[in-house]
Amino acid sequence: MDVAVVGLGRMGRAIAGRLVDGGHRVAVWNRTPGKAGVIVSAGAMEASSITDAATDADVVITMLANDDAVRAVALGELRSAIGGRTMYVDCSTVSPGLSAELVAAFPGRFVAMPVVGSPAAVEAGKAVLLLGGDAGVVDRLGPVVASLSDTVRRYDTAQLAITAKLATNLLLLSEVVALAESFAVGRSGGLRDDQLRDLLGASPALPAGLANRFEDVLTGSQEGWWATALGAKDAGLALDVARAAAVELPAARAVRQRYEDAASSGLHDADIAAVTQLYRVGVASR
């Protein structure tokens, strides 16, 4: 299929690369130049504009940072650029409300497909795709979906797929903060990092998703793909979903605050594992 990928952060590049490897004709566009080199070398075409990327595409995929970025692209140039037969897939982590706007703006051709997993998992075809929207559109997307992953969770609406992503993200964000605080307790009481690694790294209470970030949280690594600012944004979106149903999430509020603290303390672009830096000796509690 002819696929346009708009947004070439780490996840966008991973999606585009996977589609190239799957034999699709892929055009890519990013607002900031310079991120398409590896994908172009692999066989994608770098478009000069969103219109250039989307014209004649069978599918347009956006993978952008937040509601504002998706709204600006989708309800701006993209809406006027794509033809009536073109399907539009948003893989971004946004609000269910924005997904409802996109359903209305692209009737009969929009689905939400947020991705659970790291860029490396996408590249390996091991990510989980949360696919929600019109069943006919979902079925037509079969070749693209098959190229990305064998693991798909289907939902009746785009809003449900987004809600599923927010629930998943909140769980991991909360686990990372809990692990950072467990390390802080151990260090405060005199345990060395090697002892914490032996104790908690082998604990049956450590879930697989958190185990993937264990060393990064232990060391305070800032490398990764999910920035603290985006973690705060995602926790806030989860809070909004619950608040709309008159449900209070006090723990989620505290989790969001921790990522906001990390982002404002110079760790804005660091991976969520870097939240552990807030608990280092000499770092003031906020």
Long-range contacts (C-beta under 8 A, 24 or more apart in sequence): 1-25, 1-58, 1-59, 1-143, 1-144, 2-27, 2-56, 2-57, 2-58, 2-59, 3-27, 3-57, 3-58, 3-59, 3-60, 3-61, 3-144, 4-28, 4-29, 4-47, 4-53, 4-54, 4-57, 4-59, 4-60, 4-61, 5-29, 5-44, 5-53, 5-61, 5-63, 6-30, 6-50, 6-53, 6-54, 6-60, 6-61, 6-62, 6-63, 6-64, 6-73, 6-78, 7-62, 7-63, 7-64, 7-65, 7-69, 7-73, 7-92, 8-35, 8-36, 8-39, 9-35, 9-63, 9-65, 9-225, 10-119, 10-225, 11-63, 11-91, 11-115, 11-119, 11-122, 11-225, 12-63, 13-38, 13-39, 13-119, 14-119, 14-120, 14-122, 14-123, 15-61, 15-63, 15-91, 15-115, 15-122, 15-148, 16-44, 17-42, 17-44, 17-123, 18-122, 18-123, 18-125, 18-147, 18-148, 19-144, 19-147, 19-148, 20-44, 21-147, 22-143, 22-144, 22-146, 22-147, 22-148, 23-147, 24-143, 24-144, 24-147, 27-52, 27-53, 27-57, 28-53, 29-53, 49-77, 50-77, 50-78, 50-81, 51-77, 51-80, 51-81, 54-78, 54-81, 54-82, 54-86, 55-81, 55-82, 55-83, 56-83, 57-82, 57-86, 58-85, 58-86, 58-87, 59-86, 59-87, 59-88, 59-89, 59-141, 59-144, 60-86, 60-87, 60-88, 60-89, 61-89, 61-90, 61-91, 61-113, 61-144, 62-88, 62-89, 62-90, 62-91, 62-92, 63-91, 63-92, 64-92, 65-92, 65-230, 65-233, 66-92, 66-94, 66-230, 66-233, 67-94, 67-95, 67-98, 70-94, 70-98, 70-102, 71-98, 71-101, 74-102, 74-105, 74-106, 75-101, 75-102, 75-105, 79-105, 79-106, 84-109, 85-109, 87-111, 87-137, 87-140, 87-141, 89-113, 89-141, 89-144, 90-158, 91-115, 93-162, 93-165, 93-166, 93-169, 93-230, 93-233, 93-234, 93-237, 94-162, 94-237, 95-162, 95-237, 95-240, 95-241, 96-158, 96-159, 96-160, 96-162, 96-163, 96-166, 96-241, 97-159, 99-132, 99-158, 99-159, 99-161, 99-162, 100-158, 100-159, 102-158, 103-133, 103-157, 103-158, 108-134, 108-136, 108-137, 109-134, 109-137, 110-134, 110-137, 110-158, 111-137, 111-138, 111-141, 111-158, 111-161, 112-158, 112-159, 112-161, 112-162, 113-145, 113-161, 114-161, 114-162, 114-164, 114-165, 116-165, 116-168, 118-212, 118-225, 119-225, 122-148, 122-149, 125-149, 125-150, 126-151, 127-151, 128-152, 128-153, 129-153, 130-155, 130-161, 130-162, 130-164, 130-165, 130-168, 131-155, 131-161, 132-156, 132-157, 132-158, 132-159, 132-160, 132-161, 132-162, 132-164, 133-157, 133-158, 133-161, 163-241, 166-234, 166-237, 166-238, 166-241, 167-238, 169-231, 169-234, 169-235, 169-238, 170-234, 170-235, 170-238, 170-252, 170-255, 171-209, 172-209, 172-210, 172-272, 173-231, 173-234, 173-235, 173-255, 173-259, 173-272, 174-251, 174-252, 174-255, 175-207, 175-209, 175-210, 176-210, 176-213, 176-217, 176-272, 176-273, 176-275, 177-254, 177-255, 177-258, 177-275, 179-206, 179-210, 179-213, 179-214, 179-217, 179-276, 180-217, 180-275, 180-276, 180-278, 180-279, 181-279, 183-217, 183-218, 183-276, 183-279, 184-276, 184-279, 187-281, 193-218, 193-219, 213-271, 213-272, 213-273, 216-271, 216-273, 216-274, 217-273, 217-275, 217-276, 218-276, 220-273, 220-274, 220-276, 220-277, 220-280, 221-271, 221-273, 221-274, 222-267, 222-270, 222-271, 222-273, 222-274, 223-271, 224-270, 224-271, 224-272, 224-273, 224-274, 225-271, 226-271, 226-272, 227-263, 227-268, 227-269, 227-270, 227-271, 227-272, 228-259, 228-262, 228-263, 228-267, 228-268, 228-269, 228-270, 228-271, 228-272, 228-274, 228-275, 229-259, 229-263, 229-268, 229-269, 231-259, 231-272, 231-275, 232-256, 232-259, 232-260, 232-262, 232-263, 235-259, 257-286, 261-286
